[in-house]
Amino acid sequence: MLEIEVCIGSACYVKGSNKVVQDLNQMIQSEGWQDKVNLKGAFCMRACQNHTGLGIRINGEQIHNITMQNAAETLKKEIAARLA
């Protein structure tokens, strides 16, 4: 099972992490990944301090350069590749 953590700290929230969580929930449902993906919130991953985009980890690995604008497309590719 993939574990996806999305930072819901104040800096990431302002940058759109709440929308990313909503989009990921919809994606998980529409792709039928409910039994394969565990989505949860997390607090500061230091992504904002390191200028690496929104704080998102998949199985503990930080995913870099994620923004609200590219999150759905990028994360769908990442998740599909890891589930293949």
N, CA, C and O atoms as a CHARMM CRD file, in Angstrom:
* protein
*
  336
    1    1 MET  N      0.84500  -1.17800   0.00000 PROA 1      0.00000
    2    1 MET  CA     0.00000   0.00000   0.00000 PROA 1      0.00000
    3    1 MET  C      0.89000   1.24100   0.00000 PROA 1      0.00000
    4    1 MET  O      1.85400   1.33200   0.76000 PROA 1      0.00000
    5    2 LEU  N      0.54600   2.19300  -0.86800 PROA 2      0.00000
    6    2 LEU  CA     1.27100   3.46100  -0.89400 PROA 2      0.00000
    7    2 LEU  C      0.75300   4.36700   0.20900 PROA 2      0.00000
    8    2 LEU  O     -0.45200   4.46500   0.44000 PROA 2      0.00000
    9    3 GLU  N      1.66700   5.01500   0.87400 PROA 3      0.00000
   10    3 GLU  CA     1.28400   6.01100   1.87000 PROA 3      0.00000
   11    3 GLU  C      1.67800   7.38100   1.33700 PROA 3      0.00000
   12    3 GLU  O      2.85400   7.65200   1.09500 PROA 3      0.00000
   13    4 ILE  N      0.68500   8.23600   1.15800 PROA 4      0.00000
   14    4 ILE  CA     0.92200   9.58400   0.65900 PROA 4      0.00000
   15    4 ILE  C      0.61800  10.55800   1.78100 PROA 4      0.00000
   16    4 ILE  O     -0.46800  10.54700   2.36100 PROA 4      0.00000
   17    5 GLU  N      1.59700  11.40100   2.07600 PROA 5      0.00000
   18    5 GLU  CA     1.43900  12.43000   3.09200 PROA 5      0.00000
   19    5 GLU  C      1.49600  13.79100   2.41900 PROA 5      0.00000
   20    5 GLU  O      2.38400  14.06600   1.61300 PROA 5      0.00000
   21    6 VAL  N      0.53300  14.63600   2.76200 PROA 6      0.00000
   22    6 VAL  CA     0.49900  15.99200   2.23200 PROA 6      0.00000
   23    6 VAL  C      0.57400  16.94500   3.41700 PROA 6      0.00000
   24    6 VAL  O     -0.20100  16.83800   4.36800 PROA 6      0.00000
   25    7 CYS  N      1.51900  17.87800   3.34700 PROA 7      0.00000
   26    7 CYS  CA     1.67700  18.85100   4.42100 PROA 7      0.00000
   27    7 CYS  C      0.45400  19.75300   4.48600 PROA 7      0.00000
   28    7 CYS  O      0.02700  20.31000   3.47400 PROA 7      0.00000
   29    8 ILE  N     -0.09700  19.89200   5.66500 PROA 8      0.00000
   30    8 ILE  CA    -1.22200  20.78400   5.87900 PROA 8      0.00000
   31    8 ILE  C     -0.83900  21.91800   6.82800 PROA 8      0.00000
   32    8 ILE  O     -1.69900  22.57200   7.41900 PROA 8      0.00000
   33    9 GLY  N      0.47000  22.13300   6.96000 PROA 9      0.00000
   34    9 GLY  CA     0.96300  23.25400   7.75000 PROA 9      0.00000
   35    9 GLY  C      0.57400  24.57000   7.09300 PROA 9      0.00000
   36    9 GLY  O      0.14300  24.58400   5.94000 PROA 9      0.00000
   37   10 SER  N      0.72100  25.65800   7.80600 PROA 10     0.00000
   38   10 SER  CA     0.20700  26.94100   7.32600 PROA 10     0.00000
   39   10 SER  C      0.81000  27.38600   5.99800 PROA 10     0.00000
   40   10 SER  O      0.06600  27.86000   5.13900 PROA 10     0.00000
   41   11 ALA  N      2.11000  27.25800   5.78600 PROA 11     0.00000
   42   11 ALA  CA     2.72600  27.71400   4.53400 PROA 11     0.00000
   43   11 ALA  C      2.22400  26.89100   3.34500 PROA 11     0.00000
   44   11 ALA  O      1.89000  27.45500   2.30300 PROA 11     0.00000
   45   12 CYS  N      2.16900  25.59000   3.48900 PROA 12     0.00000
   46   12 CYS  CA     1.68800  24.74600   2.39500 PROA 12     0.00000
   47   12 CYS  C      0.18500  24.93500   2.17400 PROA 12     0.00000
   48   12 CYS  O     -0.29500  24.89600   1.04100 PROA 12     0.00000
   49   13 TYR  N     -0.54000  25.13600   3.25400 PROA 13     0.00000
   50   13 TYR  CA    -1.97700  25.38500   3.13400 PROA 13     0.00000
   51   13 TYR  C     -2.22400  26.62000   2.28000 PROA 13     0.00000
   52   13 TYR  O     -3.07200  26.60600   1.38900 PROA 13     0.00000
   53   14 VAL  N     -1.48300  27.68500   2.55300 PROA 14     0.00000
   54   14 VAL  CA    -1.61800  28.92300   1.78700 PROA 14     0.00000
   55   14 VAL  C     -1.26800  28.68700   0.31200 PROA 14     0.00000
   56   14 VAL  O     -1.83300  29.33100  -0.57200 PROA 14     0.00000
   57   15 LYS  N     -0.34400  27.77200   0.05100 PROA 15     0.00000
   58   15 LYS  CA     0.06700  27.47300  -1.32800 PROA 15     0.00000
   59   15 LYS  C     -0.86800  26.48000  -2.01900 PROA 15     0.00000
   60   15 LYS  O     -0.64800  26.13900  -3.18100 PROA 15     0.00000
   61   16 GLY  N     -1.90500  26.01300  -1.32600 PROA 16     0.00000
   62   16 GLY  CA    -2.90600  25.17200  -1.96500 PROA 16     0.00000
   63   16 GLY  C     -2.92500  23.71700  -1.59400 PROA 16     0.00000
   64   16 GLY  O     -3.54300  22.92100  -2.30100 PROA 16     0.00000
   65   17 SER  N     -2.27300  23.33100  -0.51400 PROA 17     0.00000
   66   17 SER  CA    -2.24900  21.90700  -0.17000 PROA 17     0.00000
   67   17 SER  C     -3.64500  21.35800   0.11400 PROA 17     0.00000
   68   17 SER  O     -3.89600  20.17500  -0.11900 PROA 17     0.00000
   69   18 ASN  N     -4.55200  22.18900   0.61100 PROA 18     0.00000
   70   18 ASN  CA    -5.91700  21.72000   0.86200 PROA 18     0.00000
   71   18 ASN  C     -6.59200  21.30400  -0.44500 PROA 18     0.00000
   72   18 ASN  O     -7.32500  20.31500  -0.47100 PROA 18     0.00000
   73   19 LYS  N     -6.35700  22.04000  -1.52100 PROA 19     0.00000
   74   19 LYS  CA    -6.91100  21.69200  -2.83300 PROA 19     0.00000
   75   19 LYS  C     -6.26300  20.41700  -3.35800 PROA 19     0.00000
   76   19 LYS  O     -6.93100  19.59300  -3.98300 PROA 19     0.00000
   77   20 VAL  N     -4.97700  20.25200  -3.11100 PROA 20     0.00000
   78   20 VAL  CA    -4.27700  19.03500  -3.53400 PROA 20     0.00000
   79   20 VAL  C     -4.87100  17.81700  -2.82400 PROA 20     0.00000
   80   20 VAL  O     -5.05400  16.77000  -3.44400 PROA 20     0.00000
   81   21 VAL  N     -5.16800  17.94300  -1.54900 PROA 21     0.00000
   82   21 VAL  CA    -5.78500  16.83700  -0.79200 PROA 21     0.00000
   83   21 VAL  C     -7.14100  16.48800  -1.39800 PROA 21     0.00000
   84   21 VAL  O     -7.45300  15.31300  -1.58800 PROA 21     0.00000
   85   22 GLN  N     -7.93800  17.49400  -1.69800 PROA 22     0.00000
   86   22 GLN  CA    -9.25300  17.25000  -2.31500 PROA 22     0.00000
   87   22 GLN  C     -9.09800  16.54900  -3.66000 PROA 22     0.00000
   88   22 GLN  O     -9.79700  15.57600  -3.94400 PROA 22     0.00000
   89   23 ASP  N     -8.18200  17.04700  -4.48200 PROA 23     0.00000
   90   23 ASP  CA    -7.95100  16.44300  -5.79600 PROA 23     0.00000
   91   23 ASP  C     -7.44800  15.00900  -5.68200 PROA 23     0.00000
   92   23 ASP  O     -7.86300  14.13900  -6.44800 PROA 23     0.00000
   93   24 LEU  N     -6.54900  14.76200  -4.72100 PROA 24     0.00000
   94   24 LEU  CA    -6.04600  13.39600  -4.51800 PROA 24     0.00000
   95   24 LEU  C     -7.15800  12.45600  -4.06800 PROA 24     0.00000
   96   24 LEU  O     -7.22900  11.31900  -4.53200 PROA 24     0.00000
   97   25 ASN  N     -8.01200  12.90900  -3.18400 PROA 25     0.00000
   98   25 ASN  CA    -9.14600  12.08400  -2.75100 PROA 25     0.00000
   99   25 ASN  C    -10.02900  11.71300  -3.93300 PROA 25     0.00000
  100   25 ASN  O    -10.43800  10.55900  -4.06200 PROA 25     0.00000
  101   26 GLN  N    -10.32500  12.67000  -4.79100 PROA 26     0.00000
  102   26 GLN  CA   -11.13200  12.39900  -5.98300 PROA 26     0.00000
  103   26 GLN  C    -10.41700  11.43300  -6.92500 PROA 26     0.00000
  104   26 GLN  O    -11.03400  10.52200  -7.47700 PROA 26     0.00000
  105   27 MET  N     -9.11800  11.63500  -7.10300 PROA 27     0.00000
  106   27 MET  CA    -8.33300  10.77600  -7.98100 PROA 27     0.00000
  107   27 MET  C     -8.31900   9.33900  -7.45900 PROA 27     0.00000
  108   27 MET  O     -8.50100   8.39600  -8.23000 PROA 27     0.00000
  109   28 ILE  N     -8.10900   9.17600  -6.18200 PROA 28     0.00000
  110   28 ILE  CA    -8.08200   7.84400  -5.57600 PROA 28     0.00000
  111   28 ILE  C     -9.40600   7.12900  -5.81300 PROA 28     0.00000
  112   28 ILE  O     -9.42300   5.93900  -6.12800 PROA 28     0.00000
  113   29 GLN  N    -10.51000   7.84600  -5.66500 PROA 29     0.00000
  114   29 GLN  CA   -11.83500   7.26200  -5.90700 PROA 29     0.00000
  115   29 GLN  C    -12.02500   6.91500  -7.38000 PROA 29     0.00000
  116   29 GLN  O    -12.43200   5.80200  -7.71300 PROA 29     0.00000
  117   30 SER  N    -11.72900   7.86900  -8.25800 PROA 30     0.00000
  118   30 SER  CA   -11.99900   7.66000  -9.68400 PROA 30     0.00000
  119   30 SER  C    -11.10600   6.58100 -10.30100 PROA 30     0.00000
  120   30 SER  O    -11.51500   5.90500 -11.24500 PROA 30     0.00000
  121   31 GLU  N     -9.88600   6.41700  -9.77100 PROA 31     0.00000
  122   31 GLU  CA    -8.96800   5.40300 -10.29800 PROA 31     0.00000
  123   31 GLU  C     -9.13700   4.04200  -9.62100 PROA 31     0.00000
  124   31 GLU  O     -8.51900   3.05900 -10.03000 PROA 31     0.00000
  125   32 GLY  N     -9.97500   3.98900  -8.58600 PROA 32     0.00000
  126   32 GLY  CA   -10.19100   2.72300  -7.88600 PROA 32     0.00000
  127   32 GLY  C     -9.02500   2.30400  -7.01000 PROA 32     0.00000
  128   32 GLY  O     -8.78400   1.11300  -6.81700 PROA 32     0.00000
  129   33 TRP  N     -8.29800   3.28600  -6.47800 PROA 33     0.00000
  130   33 TRP  CA    -7.11000   3.01800  -5.68100 PROA 33     0.00000
  131   33 TRP  C     -7.37600   2.99500  -4.18300 PROA 33     0.00000
  132   33 TRP  O     -6.43200   3.04800  -3.39500 PROA 33     0.00000
  133   34 GLN  N     -8.63600   2.91700  -3.77200 PROA 34     0.00000
  134   34 GLN  CA    -8.96400   3.00900  -2.34500 PROA 34     0.00000
  135   34 GLN  C     -8.23900   1.96700  -1.50200 PROA 34     0.00000
  136   34 GLN  O     -7.85900   2.25600  -0.36800 PROA 34     0.00000
  137   35 ASP  N     -8.04100   0.77500  -2.02700 PROA 35     0.00000
  138   35 ASP  CA    -7.37600  -0.28700  -1.27200 PROA 35     0.00000
  139   35 ASP  C     -5.86300  -0.30600  -1.48200 PROA 35     0.00000
  140   35 ASP  O     -5.16900  -1.16600  -0.94000 PROA 35     0.00000
  141   36 LYS  N     -5.35200   0.64500  -2.26900 PROA 36     0.00000
  142   36 LYS  CA    -3.93200   0.65700  -2.60100 PROA 36     0.00000
  143   36 LYS  C     -3.21000   1.89700  -2.10900 PROA 36     0.00000
  144   36 LYS  O     -1.98100   1.91500  -2.04300 PROA 36     0.00000
  145   37 VAL  N     -3.96700   2.94400  -1.76000 PROA 37     0.00000
  146   37 VAL  CA    -3.36800   4.22100  -1.38700 PROA 37     0.00000
  147   37 VAL  C     -3.96000   4.70700  -0.07300 PROA 37     0.00000
  148   37 VAL  O     -5.17900   4.73100   0.10100 PROA 37     0.00000
  149   38 ASN  N     -3.08900   5.09000   0.84200 PROA 38     0.00000
  150   38 ASN  CA    -3.50000   5.68600   2.11400 PROA 38     0.00000
  151   38 ASN  C     -3.05500   7.15000   2.09700 PROA 38     0.00000
  152   38 ASN  O     -1.85900   7.43900   2.08800 PROA 38     0.00000
  153   39 LEU  N     -4.00900   8.05600   2.09400 PROA 39     0.00000
  154   39 LEU  CA    -3.72500   9.49000   2.04900 PROA 39     0.00000
  155   39 LEU  C     -3.91800  10.07200   3.43000 PROA 39     0.00000
  156   39 LEU  O     -4.94100   9.84700   4.07700 PROA 39     0.00000
  157   40 LYS  N     -2.91900  10.82700   3.88000 PROA 40     0.00000
  158   40 LYS  CA    -3.05700  11.45500   5.18600 PROA 40     0.00000
  159   40 LYS  C     -2.35100  12.80100   5.21800 PROA 40     0.00000
  160   40 LYS  O     -1.44700  13.07000   4.42700 PROA 40     0.00000
  161   41 GLY  N     -2.77600  13.62600   6.13700 PROA 41     0.00000
  162   41 GLY  CA    -2.15600  14.92900   6.34500 PROA 41     0.00000
  163   41 GLY  C     -0.93900  14.79100   7.23900 PROA 41     0.00000
  164   41 GLY  O     -0.83100  13.85600   8.03300 PROA 41     0.00000
  165   42 ALA  N     -0.03700  15.72700   7.09800 PROA 42     0.00000
  166   42 ALA  CA     1.16300  15.76300   7.92900 PROA 42     0.00000
  167   42 ALA  C      1.51100  17.22400   8.17300 PROA 42     0.00000
  168   42 ALA  O      1.06400  18.11600   7.45200 PROA 42     0.00000
  169   43 PHE  N      2.30100  17.44400   9.18500 PROA 43     0.00000
  170   43 PHE  CA     2.75000  18.80400   9.42100 PROA 43     0.00000
  171   43 PHE  C      4.14000  18.98800   8.86100 PROA 43     0.00000
  172   43 PHE  O      4.68400  18.07200   8.24500 PROA 43     0.00000
  173   44 CYS  N      4.69800  20.09900   9.05100 PROA 44     0.00000
  174   44 CYS  CA     5.87400  20.62200   8.35400 PROA 44     0.00000
  175   44 CYS  C      6.88300  19.55900   7.90900 PROA 44     0.00000
  176   44 CYS  O      7.39500  18.77000   8.70400 PROA 44     0.00000
  177   45 MET  N      7.14000  19.57900   6.60000 PROA 45     0.00000
  178   45 MET  CA     8.14300  18.71900   5.98100 PROA 45     0.00000
  179   45 MET  C      9.34800  19.54900   5.54400 PROA 45     0.00000
  180   45 MET  O     10.27700  19.03900   4.91900 PROA 45     0.00000
  181   46 ARG  N      9.31600  20.81200   5.87700 PROA 46     0.00000
  182   46 ARG  CA    10.36600  21.76800   5.55100 PROA 46     0.00000
  183   46 ARG  C     10.50600  22.02500   4.05200 PROA 46     0.00000
  184   46 ARG  O     11.52200  22.55900   3.60500 PROA 46     0.00000
  185   47 ALA  N      9.50400  21.65300   3.28600 PROA 47     0.00000
  186   47 ALA  CA     9.53600  21.89600   1.84000 PROA 47     0.00000
  187   47 ALA  C      9.55600  23.38800   1.54600 PROA 47     0.00000
  188   47 ALA  O     10.23900  23.82900   0.62200 PROA 47     0.00000
  189   48 CYS  N      8.81900  24.16500   2.31800 PROA 48     0.00000
  190   48 CYS  CA     8.79700  25.61200   2.08000 PROA 48     0.00000
  191   48 CYS  C     10.14900  26.23600   2.41100 PROA 48     0.00000
  192   48 CYS  O     10.59000  27.15700   1.72300 PROA 48     0.00000
  193   49 GLN  N     10.79800  25.75400   3.43700 PROA 49     0.00000
  194   49 GLN  CA    12.11100  26.28100   3.80700 PROA 49     0.00000
  195   49 GLN  C     13.17600  25.90500   2.78500 PROA 49     0.00000
  196   49 GLN  O     14.12300  26.65500   2.55000 PROA 49     0.00000
  197   50 ASN  N     13.00600  24.73100   2.18200 PROA 50     0.00000
  198   50 ASN  CA    13.97600  24.24400   1.20000 PROA 50     0.00000
  199   50 ASN  C     13.60500  24.63600  -0.23100 PROA 50     0.00000
  200   50 ASN  O     14.31800  24.30000  -1.17700 PROA 50     0.00000
  201   51 HSD  N     12.49200  25.34300  -0.38000 PROA 51     0.00000
  202   51 HSD  CA    12.02400  25.80400  -1.68700 PROA 51     0.00000
  203   51 HSD  C     11.84300  24.65100  -2.67000 PROA 51     0.00000
  204   51 HSD  O     12.26200  24.74000  -3.82400 PROA 51     0.00000
  205   52 THR  N     11.21100  23.56100  -2.20200 PROA 52     0.00000
  206   52 THR  CA    11.00100  22.38900  -3.05000 PROA 52     0.00000
  207   52 THR  C      9.53300  22.19300  -3.41200 PROA 52     0.00000
  208   52 THR  O      9.14600  21.10300  -3.83300 PROA 52     0.00000
  209   53 GLY  N      8.71800  23.21500  -3.25800 PROA 53     0.00000
  210   53 GLY  CA     7.30000  23.09900  -3.57900 PROA 53     0.00000
  211   53 GLY  C      6.49500  22.68100  -2.37100 PROA 53     0.00000
  212   53 GLY  O      6.94500  22.81800  -1.23300 PROA 53     0.00000
  213   54 LEU  N      5.30200  22.16900  -2.62100 PROA 54     0.00000
  214   54 LEU  CA     4.45200  21.70300  -1.53000 PROA 54     0.00000
  215   54 LEU  C      5.06900  20.47200  -0.87500 PROA 54     0.00000
  216   54 LEU  O      5.76200  19.68900  -1.52500 PROA 54     0.00000
  217   55 GLY  N      4.80900  20.31400   0.41100 PROA 55     0.00000
  218   55 GLY  CA     5.33200  19.16500   1.14000 PROA 55     0.00000
  219   55 GLY  C      4.49600  17.92800   0.87400 PROA 55     0.00000
  220   55 GLY  O      3.38900  17.79200   1.39300 PROA 55     0.00000
  221   56 ILE  N      5.03200  17.02400   0.05800 PROA 56     0.00000
  222   56 ILE  CA     4.33300  15.77700  -0.26800 PROA 56     0.00000
  223   56 ILE  C      5.35400  14.64600  -0.25700 PROA 56     0.00000
  224   56 ILE  O      6.42600  14.74500  -0.85400 PROA 56     0.00000
  225   57 ARG  N      4.99200  13.56700   0.43900 PROA 57     0.00000
  226   57 ARG  CA     5.84600  12.37700   0.47500 PROA 57     0.00000
  227   57 ARG  C      5.03900  11.17000   0.03100 PROA 57     0.00000
  228   57 ARG  O      3.85700  11.04000   0.34700 PROA 57     0.00000
  229   58 ILE  N      5.69700  10.29600  -0.70100 PROA 58     0.00000
  230   58 ILE  CA     5.11300   9.00200  -1.05300 PROA 58     0.00000
  231   58 ILE  C      6.02900   7.94300  -0.46800 PROA 58     0.00000
  232   58 ILE  O      7.20500   7.85900  -0.82300 PROA 58     0.00000
  233   59 ASN  N      5.48300   7.13500   0.43200 PROA 59     0.00000
  234   59 ASN  CA     6.26200   6.11500   1.14700 PROA 59     0.00000
  235   59 ASN  C      7.53300   6.70100   1.74400 PROA 59     0.00000
  236   59 ASN  O      8.59700   6.08500   1.69100 PROA 59     0.00000
  237   60 GLY  N      7.41100   7.89100   2.31000 PROA 60     0.00000
  238   60 GLY  CA     8.52700   8.53300   2.98800 PROA 60     0.00000
  239   60 GLY  C      9.46800   9.31100   2.09600 PROA 60     0.00000
  240   60 GLY  O     10.35400   9.99900   2.60300 PROA 60     0.00000
  241   61 GLU  N      9.30800   9.22900   0.78200 PROA 61     0.00000
  242   61 GLU  CA    10.18500   9.93500  -0.15300 PROA 61     0.00000
  243   61 GLU  C      9.56300  11.27700  -0.53600 PROA 61     0.00000
  244   61 GLU  O      8.44800  11.33500  -1.05300 PROA 61     0.00000
  245   62 GLN  N     10.30200  12.34500  -0.27300 PROA 62     0.00000
  246   62 GLN  CA     9.83100  13.69500  -0.61000 PROA 62     0.00000
  247   62 GLN  C      9.73900  13.84300  -2.12300 PROA 62     0.00000
  248   62 GLN  O     10.68800  13.53300  -2.84300 PROA 62     0.00000
  249   63 ILE  N      8.59000  14.31800  -2.60000 PROA 63     0.00000
  250   63 ILE  CA     8.38900  14.58900  -4.01900 PROA 63     0.00000
  251   63 ILE  C      8.61000  16.08400  -4.21000 PROA 63     0.00000
  252   63 ILE  O      7.95100  16.89200  -3.55600 PROA 63     0.00000
  253   64 HSD  N      9.51700  16.45900  -5.08600 PROA 64     0.00000
  254   64 HSD  CA     9.90600  17.85500  -5.24400 PROA 64     0.00000
  255   64 HSD  C      9.15800  18.53700  -6.38400 PROA 64     0.00000
  256   64 HSD  O      8.64500  17.89400  -7.30000 PROA 64     0.00000
  257   65 ASN  N      9.11600  19.86000  -6.29100 PROA 65     0.00000
  258   65 ASN  CA     8.57200  20.73700  -7.33800 PROA 65     0.00000
  259   65 ASN  C      7.08600  20.52800  -7.59900 PROA 65     0.00000
  260   65 ASN  O      6.62500  20.68200  -8.73000 PROA 65     0.00000
  261   66 ILE  N      6.34200  20.18100  -6.56700 PROA 66     0.00000
  262   66 ILE  CA     4.90000  20.04600  -6.69300 PROA 66     0.00000
  263   66 ILE  C      4.26800  21.38900  -6.33400 PROA 66     0.00000
  264   66 ILE  O      4.55300  21.96900  -5.28700 PROA 66     0.00000
  265   67 THR  N      3.40900  21.86300  -7.22300 PROA 67     0.00000
  266   67 THR  CA     2.63200  23.07000  -6.96400 PROA 67     0.00000
  267   67 THR  C      1.15800  22.71300  -7.08200 PROA 67     0.00000
  268   67 THR  O      0.81200  21.62500  -7.54400 PROA 67     0.00000
  269   68 MET  N      0.30500  23.61400  -6.67200 PROA 68     0.00000
  270   68 MET  CA    -1.12200  23.36500  -6.80200 PROA 68     0.00000
  271   68 MET  C     -1.48100  23.14900  -8.27900 PROA 68     0.00000
  272   68 MET  O     -2.37400  22.36200  -8.59400 PROA 68     0.00000
  273   69 GLN  N     -0.79100  23.84300  -9.17000 PROA 69     0.00000
  274   69 GLN  CA    -1.10400  23.76800 -10.59300 PROA 69     0.00000
  275   69 GLN  C     -0.68700  22.44100 -11.24200 PROA 69     0.00000
  276   69 GLN  O     -1.37000  21.96700 -12.15000 PROA 69     0.00000
  277   70 ASN  N      0.41100  21.83900 -10.79800 PROA 70     0.00000
  278   70 ASN  CA     0.88100  20.60900 -11.45200 PROA 70     0.00000
  279   70 ASN  C      0.66300  19.35400 -10.61000 PROA 70     0.00000
  280   70 ASN  O      1.02200  18.25600 -11.03700 PROA 70     0.00000
  281   71 ALA  N      0.08900  19.50100  -9.43700 PROA 71     0.00000
  282   71 ALA  CA    -0.01400  18.37800  -8.49900 PROA 71     0.00000
  283   71 ALA  C     -0.79300  17.19700  -9.05100 PROA 71     0.00000
  284   71 ALA  O     -0.31100  16.06600  -8.99000 PROA 71     0.00000
  285   72 ALA  N     -1.98000  17.42700  -9.58800 PROA 72     0.00000
  286   72 ALA  CA    -2.82000  16.31300 -10.03500 PROA 72     0.00000
  287   72 ALA  C     -2.11800  15.48000 -11.10400 PROA 72     0.00000
  288   72 ALA  O     -2.05700  14.25600 -10.99800 PROA 72     0.00000
  289   73 GLU  N     -1.59300  16.13500 -12.12500 PROA 73     0.00000
  290   73 GLU  CA    -0.93900  15.41400 -13.22000 PROA 73     0.00000
  291   73 GLU  C      0.32400  14.69400 -12.74000 PROA 73     0.00000
  292   73 GLU  O      0.53300  13.52000 -13.04700 PROA 73     0.00000
  293   74 THR  N      1.15100  15.39900 -11.99400 PROA 74     0.00000
  294   74 THR  CA     2.42000  14.82200 -11.53000 PROA 74     0.00000
  295   74 THR  C      2.18100  13.66600 -10.56700 PROA 74     0.00000
  296   74 THR  O      2.80700  12.61400 -10.69200 PROA 74     0.00000
  297   75 LEU  N      1.28200  13.85600  -9.61300 PROA 75     0.00000
  298   75 LEU  CA     1.04400  12.80500  -8.61800 PROA 75     0.00000
  299   75 LEU  C      0.34500  11.59900  -9.23500 PROA 75     0.00000
  300   75 LEU  O      0.59700  10.46900  -8.81700 PROA 75     0.00000
  301   76 LYS  N     -0.52000  11.81100 -10.21300 PROA 76     0.00000
  302   76 LYS  CA    -1.16300  10.67300 -10.87300 PROA 76     0.00000
  303   76 LYS  C     -0.11000   9.79000 -11.53700 PROA 76     0.00000
  304   76 LYS  O     -0.17800   8.56400 -11.45100 PROA 76     0.00000
  305   77 LYS  N      0.85900  10.41200 -12.19600 PROA 77     0.00000
  306   77 LYS  CA     1.94800   9.65700 -12.82800 PROA 77     0.00000
  307   77 LYS  C      2.79300   8.92100 -11.78400 PROA 77     0.00000
  308   77 LYS  O      3.12600   7.74900 -11.95800 PROA 77     0.00000
  309   78 GLU  N      3.13300   9.61700 -10.70800 PROA 78     0.00000
  310   78 GLU  CA     3.94800   9.01900  -9.63200 PROA 78     0.00000
  311   78 GLU  C      3.23600   7.82100  -9.01800 PROA 78     0.00000
  312   78 GLU  O      3.83900   6.76600  -8.82300 PROA 78     0.00000
  313   79 ILE  N      1.95700   7.98600  -8.71700 PROA 79     0.00000
  314   79 ILE  CA     1.19600   6.92000  -8.06600 PROA 79     0.00000
  315   79 ILE  C      1.04400   5.73400  -9.00900 PROA 79     0.00000
  316   79 ILE  O      1.28600   4.59200  -8.61900 PROA 79     0.00000
  317   80 ALA  N      0.64200   6.00100 -10.25100 PROA 80     0.00000
  318   80 ALA  CA     0.44900   4.91600 -11.22600 PROA 80     0.00000
  319   80 ALA  C      1.74300   4.12000 -11.42800 PROA 80     0.00000
  320   80 ALA  O      1.71800   2.89200 -11.50300 PROA 80     0.00000
  321   81 ALA  N      2.86100   4.82200 -11.51300 PROA 81     0.00000
  322   81 ALA  CA     4.14400   4.13600 -11.70800 PROA 81     0.00000
  323   81 ALA  C      4.47300   3.25900 -10.50800 PROA 81     0.00000
  324   81 ALA  O      4.98800   2.15200 -10.67100 PROA 81     0.00000
  325   82 ARG  N      4.18400   3.73600  -9.32200 PROA 82     0.00000
  326   82 ARG  CA     4.51400   2.96000  -8.12300 PROA 82     0.00000
  327   82 ARG  C      3.55100   1.79900  -7.88900 PROA 82     0.00000
  328   82 ARG  O      3.89600   0.83700  -7.20200 PROA 82     0.00000
  329   83 LEU  N      2.37000   1.88000  -8.44300 PROA 83     0.00000
  330   83 LEU  CA     1.40100   0.79900  -8.30100 PROA 83     0.00000
  331   83 LEU  C      1.53900  -0.24100  -9.40800 PROA 83     0.00000
  332   83 LEU  O      0.97900  -1.33400  -9.31300 PROA 83     0.00000
  333   84 ALA  N      2.27600   0.09500 -10.44400 PROA 84     0.00000
  334   84 ALA  CA     2.40800  -0.83600 -11.59200 PROA 84     0.00000
  335   84 ALA  C      3.18800  -2.08300 -11.22500 PROA 84     0.00000
  336   84 ALA  O      3.38600  -2.95700 -12.06900 PROA 84     0.00000
